[in-house]
Amino acid sequence: MGAIAGIVDFDARDLHIDEETLLDTMARRGPDQRGTYRRGPARLFHTRLTVVDPAGGRQPFLLSARGGLAMVYDGELYNTEGLRKELSELGHRFQGWSDTEVAAHAYAEWGEDCVKRLDGIFAFAVWEEERQRLFLARDRMGVEPLFVSLVGDRLCFASEIKTLLAFPGVSRRVDREGLLEVMLIGPGRTPGCGVFRDVRELENACCACWSKTGWRTWRYWAPEDLDTAESFEDAAAHVRELTIDAVERQLVADVPVCAFLSGGLSTSIISAVADRASHARGKELHTFSVAYRDDGRCLGPGEPRPDSDGGYIDLMAARLHGEHHRVTLAGEDVAAALYEAVQARDLPGMADMDSSLLLFCREVKGHAAVALSGECADEVFGGCPWYTDAGLGEREEAPWGRSAGYRAGFLRPEVLAGTDPREFVDSRYRKVLEEAPVLPGRTGPERRMRELAWLDLRWSMQASLERKDRMSTWSGLEVRVPFCDWRLVQYLYNVPWAYKDRQGREKGLLREAMRGLLPERILGREKSPYPKPCCPAYLEAVRGMLRAALDAPNAPLLDVVRREAVEELLEDPRHGAGTPWYGRLMAWPQAIAYLVQVAHWLEHYHIELV
């Protein structure tokens, strides 16, 4: 794992890069090694978090094949050994055992089509010296990030936006459309949108090429809509097999691996499988949970968690062979870390869900370099509320678009400039749905569920994965996500909705599939979201931070929002009641915290609004 970046400028006579400053922006993702490649119009940069083969995985990785290849790679392949064997039989020779070397040889053998053979999470770039061509690729689920900036004859790419901004010619300008992404859609983003005018994101499951003939991008994978005839019992067995295999394959590392354990269904499954596999190998799995000091009551009109995580965590920890660690965070520390979370993400994010995860990962990093987490189980198994909300299947609207009008009420008139906020969100939602892989003639609930599964893959999963990635790599921790295994996603895309919604329970199929692996109490537990700080200290802190942002000299935030609207938000805990800022995740305290993050982003990144 690590960070990648590069620039290809076919008019490189005036190319001046402060390479150390640029590499410094990549250091948190890759604290262990640095490397640079310079040849002709191409410059490639890499920083590495060492997980496998410390010596053999150094980058940029060079091969003489195809007239000279240079690769920078961020990720983890779970079929490394199978590919190495196949490539060896084709005549390739290997010096080490890293997945980087295998990925480079795969490109040398199969070119652009190599991505269809790679099973894992990755973002990589290959410069072909002889052809003067750059190839870029991103994994099927979009677990590893990759952003690009194309200005004239110069293409820049990087794992994170902060690194792109360190390249010459990449501006910090944000136009009105980018600002509306932040204020009406954030912390989600329209697929491919980079918010900054000069930045775009290479979407999940996409490749791209840059050469003197221009820029080309294409999608190499999408879930296929198939008719299936499996019984529920067979589907449950299939899900159990795929899930266990995904967890076990992701335990591969030359450094300690741990697991997050919240007491919920998804992290309990991962911990149970990982513990069993680790114990069989004579290893001890460490698990980690997070809680908040003085977290005794909910702060405002948002719904509290159904019940405390503590008892469920104790129940699971008692069944495991390893050691469990509890991380307790103070509300005021979670508030203070909102600023750092913006710098990790390069954009305003999920408020305290970001900052608390950032602090939690920092503590975990003291014990392990790799962790397993349960992100995206809800999306993959149809457990998100928009699958079951009454009437949603009949309405062509973005599930998170209902707050657009509420959010727009904070904006200055010149920011909206006549834009219909609901249409701004829904038009992007409809465009994604139009691309959903659905068989002709499929109608009714099965069509709608596939559309929503596609929406989750392209949109809501990307928001969750971005949060996971930036908050963990800020401390040099690699977090793997077994429920994002593409084979599991492909299979579940075609499982009948009645199976997923077994007995009217979200993730009903997963619950049945894991029967016997987990205690019945956890199998039947009501869905509980990632815990948010519900202590007075947190609310007091974020209100003070937003007040300070409003009262700052030449406050950048007031270029975007109306002071009177923010004042009302600060004083009225019922503000926006029934209309959370972002689904069920961000209510009154999080709306305040989000504006705190917007203010910090505008100031810290010296945003030029155009």
Secondary structure as GFF3:
##gff-version 3
##sequence-region A 1 610
A	DSSP	beta_strand	2	9	.	.	.	ID=ss1
A	DSSP	three_ten_helix	12	14	.	.	.	ID=ss2
A	DSSP	alpha_helix	19	26	.	.	.	ID=ss3
A	DSSP	beta_strand	33	39	.	.	.	ID=ss4
A	DSSP	beta_strand	42	48	.	.	.	ID=ss5
A	DSSP	beta_strand	61	63	.	.	.	ID=ss6
A	DSSP	three_ten_helix	65	67	.	.	.	ID=ss7
A	DSSP	beta_strand	69	77	.	.	.	ID=ss8
A	DSSP	alpha_helix	80	89	.	.	.	ID=ss9
A	DSSP	alpha_helix	99	110	.	.	.	ID=ss10
A	DSSP	three_ten_helix	111	117	.	.	.	ID=ss11
A	DSSP	beta_strand	120	128	.	.	.	ID=ss12
A	DSSP	beta_strand	133	138	.	.	.	ID=ss13
A	DSSP	beta_strand	147	151	.	.	.	ID=ss14
A	DSSP	beta_strand	154	158	.	.	.	ID=ss15
A	DSSP	alpha_helix	161	164	.	.	.	ID=ss16
A	DSSP	beta_strand	173	174	.	.	.	ID=ss17
A	DSSP	alpha_helix	176	180	.	.	.	ID=ss18
A	DSSP	pi_helix	181	185	.	.	.	ID=ss19
A	DSSP	beta_strand	200	201	.	.	.	ID=ss20
A	DSSP	beta_strand	206	211	.	.	.	ID=ss21
A	DSSP	beta_strand	214	219	.	.	.	ID=ss22
A	DSSP	alpha_helix	232	249	.	.	.	ID=ss23
A	DSSP	beta_strand	257	260	.	.	.	ID=ss24
A	DSSP	alpha_helix	265	280	.	.	.	ID=ss25
A	DSSP	beta_strand	286	292	.	.	.	ID=ss26
A	DSSP	alpha_helix	310	319	.	.	.	ID=ss27
A	DSSP	beta_strand	324	329	.	.	.	ID=ss28
A	DSSP	alpha_helix	331	345	.	.	.	ID=ss29
A	DSSP	alpha_helix	352	365	.	.	.	ID=ss30
A	DSSP	beta_strand	370	372	.	.	.	ID=ss31
A	DSSP	alpha_helix	377	380	.	.	.	ID=ss32
A	DSSP	three_ten_helix	385	387	.	.	.	ID=ss33
A	DSSP	three_ten_helix	392	394	.	.	.	ID=ss34
A	DSSP	three_ten_helix	401	403	.	.	.	ID=ss35
A	DSSP	alpha_helix	404	408	.	.	.	ID=ss36
A	DSSP	alpha_helix	413	416	.	.	.	ID=ss37
A	DSSP	alpha_helix	421	434	.	.	.	ID=ss38
A	DSSP	alpha_helix	444	455	.	.	.	ID=ss39
A	DSSP	pi_helix	456	460	.	.	.	ID=ss40
A	DSSP	alpha_helix	461	473	.	.	.	ID=ss41
A	DSSP	beta_strand	478	480	.	.	.	ID=ss42
A	DSSP	three_ten_helix	482	484	.	.	.	ID=ss43
A	DSSP	alpha_helix	486	493	.	.	.	ID=ss44
A	DSSP	alpha_helix	497	500	.	.	.	ID=ss45
A	DSSP	three_ten_helix	502	504	.	.	.	ID=ss46
A	DSSP	alpha_helix	508	513	.	.	.	ID=ss47
A	DSSP	alpha_helix	520	523	.	.	.	ID=ss48
A	DSSP	alpha_helix	536	551	.	.	.	ID=ss49
A	DSSP	three_ten_helix	556	559	.	.	.	ID=ss50
A	DSSP	alpha_helix	563	571	.	.	.	ID=ss51
A	DSSP	alpha_helix	588	604	.	.	.	ID=ss52
A	DSSP	beta_strand	608	609	.	.	.	ID=ss53
###
